[in-house]
Amino acid sequence: MKFVKDILKGIVIGVANAIPGVSGGTMMVSMGVYDDIIYCITHLFKQLKKSIKILLPYFIGMAVGIVGLAFSIKSLYTNFPFQTSMVFIGLILGGVPMIWERVRYKGVSSEDSEKENKERKKNDIGVLHFVIFALFFAAIIAMQYFGGSGNDVTLELGVVQTIKLLFIGVIASATMVIPGVSGSMMLMILGYYNPIINLITEFITALTRGDFEKIIYICGLLVPFGIGVVVGIFAIAKLIEILLKKFEDYTYCAILGLVVASPIVILMGTALTGITVLTLVTGFIVLIVGIIAALQLGK
């Protein structure tokens, strides 16, 4: 049952990573699996069997979410932008109480009971906590407001392009892991979102046709990007692990700021023209459904 539940969490995370403006890292936090995933990534080689056992259902779900459901979610965004956004906002808000517990109490674990967590020592919430929260909250809002969308770049084989793709891969993966920051939105701002998506589509088409010359050409572009993604994931995961170990309450304050700002960022990127009473009512209903789903998956 837990395996299936973890796959469902992975699907939510995968879909979120594929949609510009929605953060996969935020979904990890809301689902209550952020610490586990970060730990397994940073200890992958030291505890290979244990890490794979924990990560496998999440990765299966993420693959299903990215490949199988992302296109239908994009269609829903086109036809029902407000309701679709409200679902993700509900999923985000449902995880806020759990994050707040991590700020208030030392050593809170998602595996412990609520009573055990409450008996732990409370953190002294001070001005610095609120300052950190406000800074990270404002940073995400500013990024969305001033970011805009960059013009699509043209991808061609070459040394300079290879180096650029390595760095873009690092940036993309880092922003996918950090809660509140949309990796796909960052790629869009930098002008690499559509070119990378098109490359993946062309690769699948070339694979089905057996066009090996095209496959090799596309691999020459996708491989450095993929290497950058792997390096970025391990690097940012290690940094977050160190921060959680040494400054857990402050780190979760920053995460809370990123997460609380996410619903505003999502609404800023949502077409809100032609809103009717029916749209508002259905939006409110799916918002509640999203909150309940996050609370259940986060248990």
N, C-alpha and C positions, 0 to 999 in steps of 0.2 A: 504493500500500500504506500509506504514511504517513497519507494522508487518511482511509482506513478505520480505521486504528489510532487516530487522533485522535478520530474519531466514537465509537469504543468507549469511549475515556476520557471523552468528554462525556456518554455515557449513564450511566456510573458516577457522575459528578459530579451529573447531573440527578436521578437517583434518590435520591442522598444528600440533596440539598437539599429534596426533597419529603417525606422521612421525619423526623418529630420525633425528636430525640436524635442524629441522624447529621449530620455537618458536611460540606457541599460543599467548603468551603475545605480541610479535611483531605484529602479525596479529590484535590483539585488538587495538593497537596503530594506525596501518595503516588504520584500518576501522573507526577510530575516535570514538571508544566506550570505550576506556580504563578507563577514569575517571568515566563514568557512571557505569560501571561494578564494579569498586573498591568501589565506594560510596554505591551502592546497597548491596554489600556483607557486608560492615562494618555497615550498617544501616538496615540490614535485619529484626531484631526484633523490632527496634524502628519504622520503617516505612514499616511494613510487606506488606501491600496491594500494595503500590507504588513500592516497590522493586521487588516483584513478577511480577507485570505488566511489568516492564522494562526488567527483567532478563528472563522471560518465552520464548520469541521468540529466544533469543540467545541460551538458553539451548536446545530448540527443535532443532535448527540448529546444535549445537555442537553434540547432540546425533546422528543426521542423518549423520553428517560428520565423526564421529568416527566409528559408527557401519556400516553405509551403504556405505560410499565412501572410507574409509581408505584402504581397501583391493584392490580396483581398482587403487588407487593412488600408492600403493606399486608395483602393476603390471606395471604401467606406469614408475615407477622409474627403474624397472628391464629392461624394453624394450626401454624406451626413457629417460634415466637418465638426459641428458643435457637439453632437452626441458622442462621436468617436473621441474627441478631445476630453470630454467629461469622463469617459471610461478610464482613460489614463490618469486623469486628475484624481479620480476616486481611488485607483490603485496606489497612487502616491500618498494621498492623505491617510489611507488606511495603515501605512507604515510609520506615520509620524509619532504615535504614542510609544512605539518600541524604541525609536531613536531617542526620544526624550528620556526614557528610562536609562539609556546608556549614558546620558549626560548627568543625570541626577545621582546614580548609584555606581559605586566602584565594582568592577568585575561582574557586571550583569552578563548572563549567558542565556541564549535562546533555548538551551537544553534544560535549564533549571526551571522550577516552578515559580509562579508569581510570588508565592510566600517566601521562598528562598531568596529571590532577588530583593524583595523588600527588606529582608533582614540584613542585607549587606550595608556597609558603611556608606553614608550619603556623602556626595561631593559638596564642597562649599561653593555654591554658585555666586560668582562675583561679577564685577564690572567687565573684566577681561572676557568672560564667557559671552556677554552680550555684545561686546565690541567685535569679537571674532564672528559671531552669528551675523551681525549687521554687515560686516565687510564682505563676507562670502555671499550673503543674500544680494547685496548691491552689485557685486561683481558679475553675477549671472544675469541680472536684469540689464546691466550696462552692455554685456557681451551681446545679448539679443538685440538691444536697441540700436547699438552702433555698428553691429557686425554686418548686417545686410547680406547679400548673396553675391559672391564673386563670379566673374565671367569664367566659363569653362575653359580649361587649358587644353592644349593639343598634346597628346602623348606620342612621342617618337623615341625609338631606341637611341641611346647615347649615354656617355659617361655622366654628363651633367644631369640628365633626366633620371638616371639610375640613382644618383646621390639624392636628388630631390624626392624621389619616390620612397627611399629609405626613411628620410626625415618625416615625410607625410604619413607613412605607416606608423612611425613612433607616435606622432601627434594624434592620429586617429585612434590608436589603441589606448593611449593614455586617457583621452577624453571619454572613451567608452567605459573605462573602469571607474573614473571619478564620478561620484554621484552628482546629479544636477547638470552635468555637461553632456550635450548630445554629440557623440562622435560623428554621426552622419551629417548633423548641422555644421560641425566644424569643417568637414570635407566640402560641404556645399559653399561655405564662406570662402574657402581657399580655392574653389573652382575645380576640385577633383572628384566630387561626388558622382556626377553623371558620367564622366570619362571612365571611372573605375567600374561603375555598374555596367556600362556598355561593354567594357573589356570582358567582364565575367560572362555576360550574355553571348558575346562573340566567341568566347572560349568554349562554351557549352555547344554552340552551333557547329563550330569547327570540329569538336570532338565527335559529334554525331555524324558528321560528313567524312571524317577521317582525313581532314585537311591538316597534315602534319606540319607543313611549312607555316601555316597560320597559327597553329598551336604553339610552335617554338617561338614565333615572333611575340605572341601574347604573353607567354611565360617569361620572356625577357623583360617584360614590363611588370607583370604581376608578382614575380618571385622577389624582387627587391622590396616591393611594397609589403609582401607577406613577411619577409625577414624583419622589416621595420615594425610591423604589428607585433610579432613575437617578442622582439627586444623591448618594445614599449610596454607590453603587458607585464613582463617580468620586472622591469625597472620600476614602474609606478606601483606595482603590487608590493614590492620590497619596501619602497618608501612609505607606503600607507601602513604596512605592517609595523615598521619602526615607530611611526607616529602613534599608532593605536597602542603599542606597548608602553611607550614613554609618556604620552600625553593623551590618554584615552578620552577623557571628558572634553578637552579642548578640541580634539580631532572630530569628535561627534558633534560638537557645537558647530564647527565649520560645515560638516555634512548636513546638519539640520538646516543651516542657512541655505545651502545649495538645494536641498529637497523642498523646503517651504517655498522657495522662489520658483521652483519648476512649474507649478500650476499656472503662475502668472506668465511665465515664458511660453508655455504651450498655448495659452489664450492669445498672447501677442502674435503668435504665428498662425492663428486660426482665422479663417474667413467668417466674420460675424455679421455679414450683410444678410438681410431678409430673414431675421430671426422672428419667429412667430410664437404664439402661446404654446402651441403643440410642441415646437422645438424645445422650448424652455422646460416643459413638463417632462418630455422624454429624456432630455438632458439630465434633469434632476434625478430621474429614476435610475438611469445607467450610472450616475455618479454614486448613488447609494449602493448599487450592485457592485461597483468597483471597490468601494470602501470595505464592504462585507467580504468580498473575495480576497482582498489583501490581508484582512484580519485573520481569515481562516487559513490562508496559505502561509502566513507568518507565524502561526502557532507551532 
